[in-house]
Amino acid sequence: MGERVLSISGMSKRFGALQATQDVSLHLHAGEIHALIGPNGAGKSTLIAQIAGSLKPDAGEIRLGERDITALGVARRARLGLGRSFQVSCLAEPLSVLRNVMIGAQALQGHSFRFWRPVDSDPRLLAPAHAALERMHLAHRADTPVAALSHGERRQVEVACALVLEPQALLLDEPMAGLGPEGSARLTELLETLKHEVPILLIEHDMDAVFRLADRISVLVAGRVIAHGDGPTIRRDPRVRDAYLGD
Amino acid sequence: MTRPHLSPPHSPAAATPAGPRRWLDRQRLVHSALLALMLLAPVAAHLLGEVYYVNLASRIALVAMAAVGLNLAIGFGGMISFGHAAYFGLGGYVAGISAYHAFDGSLMMGLPGSDDMRVIWLAAVLLCGLLALAIGAISLRTTGVYFIMITLAFAQMVYYFATSWPDYGGEDGLPIYLRNSLPGVDTQDALSFFLICFAGLVLSLALTSRLMKSRFGAALTMARLNETRLATAGISPFPIRLVAFVISAMITGLAGALYADLNGFVSPSMLSWHLSGELMVIVILGGVGRLFGPLAGAILFVMMETLLGGLTEYWTFFLGLVLLGVVLFARQGVIGWLAGSERHG
């Protein structure tokens, strides 16, 4: 198993009476896909939000590599290499696909208080953005406004936006949701090759994809990790079958 | 030699980019026409000896410039400031107070006054920037209606401060007996002064245009459209917005300094919420987030005020009707109607 790229330990979050995250610890190793599964309302997206920095945990620690990032904001974490895609796509609709991706390249190249040079003709922004789109097979859509894209294409743009950050770790929240079987298969293939460059923490409901892709799986129920292991272990685990997989 | 095809080839690849390109040209045409009108009308008025209309053009140029500043905040930054009169008025008071001290040779907090416009402009821009930095740093922690209200509240604080400070005229305002000077230019001459105002307007338009095409502009656009995306891409929205707010205030403040010189007078009315509202109306009339919207809006607003205002004191009723029409039927304002809708990059 590779080195630990992302470590979460003892993370807890409470909303009033609801314990959304309860002493969760998990690790993401280099070269792996770690899937996070669980029934609706188990607190998966809440957990991702805490890892990405948009939600502050009540307790716990997050490390990216050796670095403690618990106190850092969303933007700082992103620049350090935490790429994220959202469950509900989060893009600037009127802007072109390229523009949505370029903004990440811009963030990597230092501060944005550059007032003079136009971005439209800046190869330092265009080249990485085109490369990220190429990887997601979206090169032909670069100049299309996001508003004109299909649901599946938007998911791909989200992943491209994360890739352009040259991330150390990827957090993907249901990237397959709403994709047809064909799109789903294509993305599965893509993630399989991608994981060798960037380890992925994957939330997914598509169990075929999960069992095919995931090197390790953690099962989250009511904010707590109830089981942890590789695919076959999780499939056999009676608590998991009871809580989530059914029969 | 065979003749080339008479009709253009119907290749789809060639036809597709022609659409937006043509709209772009129409937009350029409208922009050029507006600037030419702004420049040529007062020159014609000058030749006909109609000083009143030259000064009216100066007024339009300055109100437009103030609105260009506000448009950077509202239109491009999505920050609906209802307090830009604070910067417009502060700029005006800088011109007035500086001229006042230069006139009687007294000191203000140990500093001598100056009637050199360059000194006044620099002071106005810096002070407005500082005021906006303080107001923005607090206000930008809120959004939506709260942001509108908090910017209004700050502007009202500045307004009441000015009315209750008797040294500089309080409620009565402060006259500028002799228009401030600029080396090599006869600022008393209406056309010369108009050209200064026009240059300020063109400069503020050029600055906004360039700014919005830069990395800073890309970040500001993303902050307006989807701030979560901006943060997830690694850029904190707050500092981007704050700097845009400060630049916006500086442009409006510079317009205010010139406006006081145009009227030879500065009073708390330049700081009042009515003025903040008028600037907002101009931005909305012209087209929110359109580069030339403020100019189109200012021309329409000031002309309605002058022409209809001469006929009836209820002219704002008709202004209201036009505003209603724009809000309901032409969201991109007069510019959207003249130049077509804009395509994002």
Interface residues (C-beta under 8 A of the other chain):
Chain A: A52 S54 G73 V74 A75 R76 A78 R79 R84 F86 C90 L91 A92 E93 P94 L95 S96 R99 N100 M102 I103 G104 Q106 A107 L108 S112 F113 R114 F115 W116 R117 P118 V119 D120 D122 L125 P145 C161 L165
Chain B: R210 L211 K213 S214 R215 F216 G217 A218 A219 T221 M222 L225 N226 T228 R229 L230 A231 T232 A233 G234 I235 S236 I240 V243 H344 G345
